[in-house]
Amino acid sequence: MRKSIVTVILLASAASAFAQTSAPSPTLAKAAKGPVAAKDANKPQIGDFGFDMAGRDTSVTPGTDFFDYANGGWVKTTPIPADRSSYGMFHVLQDLSLERTRTILDVSAKTPGDKVGDFYTSFMDEAAVNAKGATPVKPMLSALKATKDKTALVTEIAKLQRQGVGGLVGVGVSQDDKDPTTYVVQLGQSGIGLPDRDYYLKVDAKLATIRTAYQAYLARMLTLAGEPNAATRAAAVFNMEKGLATAHWTRIESRDADKTYNKWTAADFAAKAPGFPWAQYMTAMGVTGRPFYLVAQPSAVTGEAKVFADTPVNVLQDYAMLKVLRSYAPYLSSDFDKTNFAFYGTTLSGTPEQQVRWKRGVSTVSGAMGEAIGQQYVAKYFPPASKAAADDLVKNVIAAMGERLRNLEWMAPETKTKALAKLAAFTPKIGYPDKWRDYSALQIQRGDLVGNVARANAFEYDRDLKKLGQPIDRAEWFMTPMTINAYANPTMNEVVFPAAILQPPFFDPKADPAVNYGGIGAVIGHEISHHFDDQGRKYDLNGKLTDWWTPQDVARFKVFTDALVKQYDAYEPLPGQHIQGGLTLGENIADLAGLTVAYDAYHKSLGGKQAPIIDGTTGDQRFYYGWAGVWRTKWRDAALQQALLSDPHSPGHQRVLTVRNLDPWYAAFGAKPGEASYLAPANRVRIW
Ligand SMILES: [Zn+2]
């Protein structure tokens, strides 16, 4: 369970079909149209200069709503594909990655013994999967049912957790935030089947409907597994989960790097969280004998232990069986798979249709053995020129951030010096890992989908355990090259950009540089500035969580961030549903700062020359179009509600609107007082 402090450019969704150890694994099916069509080799892939001007809505003024102005035409004419809960440029590229990965897997599948091909084949043999029904998970269910007491049950739960089934608490290995040269075992709240505690607790008509549907879903899964009295048993499991949710911290609380750093010894678990057989659990998880553990949400772990103590063993068994069925439903016969999708895909996310099978198969194998595919992917689809160009862009944006830090008026000189040292110590990773993962110890069998998924999860977990006591693997990547995303990892002081995000509309060597700086340049700036956002700033140049700012710096910074919280709190993407400014603060800071430094880097790249006028647009206009183009997105209401409750990123629409904080945007588009997005200069938030 890596603490959620690794910050990405958007919430990853394509890989969520693969069962993860620490999180519930809702299969939010995602898919859409085919790949981006190839055009004339010398022209940008999109529009005349890299942005689709035809997708604008010029009946809206930029100052009213820059997202609607730049993207409104596209929004009006583009339906969300039936198998998507939201749709935009990220998804277009996800589809391209899926298509490309499929061509690799199709070739691999022709060679029996090729692991990724065998894994993919085991997923694609739908007839065989259907014929087996629930048989592949029957041994897991029987083992749970056979337990005579809670201690025995917890041992079984831990075994299953190592195979990708969600547990009561999340367990994982990561760097110690206060001693980032060592790995530690981290534990945190987990165990609920809905996306957030609010889904259980908040008074809201839509959420109440979802709660009812969720209980019906739990009952249906029990029935499919041949269990009697399903409705009563599902209600008991729901009540137990509600107890867990009540103990959970909010997502805003869980963002806090200081509050989530708590050292517990093995003895502390028994003393501080009584009622749960910790010793047996730790043994079965393979994490005994550690000098201490890091607990992210102590009171939640205490509360979860109490729920466990107060719940009868038969309800706990049902709870654990349902965890198995949910985690493995995508790999069982279609009755399980469709029931699971009907709830997690349709009810919870508004997606009418499930993704076609091959896309789910590609996502599953990519999630399990991504680097085995990544090597071929990079050789085929990531030209060395793209890596070189991205290297330059990253250097330029880091230089622009340095310039901003040097010129900052509110930061104490001694803090500034340390901030510049941190920036100088950055490790950018671009495209793909220098060394690739070794999967030779992982057993994959053609006809055994559930076994493959279970072994792949166990392989991953065991690999993490083996890190304990070893030096930090600084070459490790937490995303595959085929991923349309990027991340900042504070304990490594690194920014990471997978190969697949270095494509249009983010980055096109044939596009006007202004669009590239507004696109991938701002994404790079976003990740860089995560290391200086409200949480990332707490880590020093060695990736250590420590207090290196003066109290005055912290106080001044908080004035800016409070203003940004207020600005985003005011947005209401759905009636009655506001953005949570506190939950999205880190991402909003990163968007604002990223766009600011990318703009500086763009101007520096002009070398004192005037940017050309292209199709009647200035360089600055094209820069902001580049940003708007990246966030061209639309949502189904249920998915948007889920994002507002649980996603630390603001929706794409409001991410675009951060331009209203930037003075050059006003000059570029002539936004005027009285227009909806207009902010008086004193109300524009400027941090860096
Ligand atoms: Zn981010």
Residues whose N, C-alpha, C, O or C-beta is under 5 A from the ligand:
A	BS01	ZN	T7 V8 I9 E587 A590
